[in-house]
Amino acid sequence: QVQLVESGGGLVQPGGSLRLSCAASGSIFSINAMGWYRQAPGEERALVASITSGGTTYYADSVKGRFTISRDNAKNGMFLQMNSLKPEDTAVYYCRMVILSMRVREYWGQGTQVTVSS
């Protein structure tokens, strides 16, 4: 059994910073890819940032220059450093990982709420 655990969401003012984390536990042979998604009320879940096992990163245009995704190898996890936060960043943030255990599968965390408001 593989489980993803997220943390770091909260309330910040515009221009503030927040760091999200996600860790995987269980029988893991390798992690092929990791990504952060977000979903605002009335909107579809969208990819925010991703990183491959080789270190290749991707960022949505809306967060380029403000967010940074990185790996946390000690915890089979990842971080999302969010700087210069804007109200439009308010959403539930989910981590997703593609993991090789008994077979390659994708796993989702439960989501953590990020609210950017004055």
Secondary structure, 3 states (H helix, E strand, C coil): CCEEEEECCEEECCCCCEEEEEEEECCCCEEEEEEEEEECCCCCCEEEEEEECCCCEEECCCCCCCEEEEEEHHHCEEEEEECCCCHHHCEEEEEEEEEECCCEEEEECCCEEEEECC
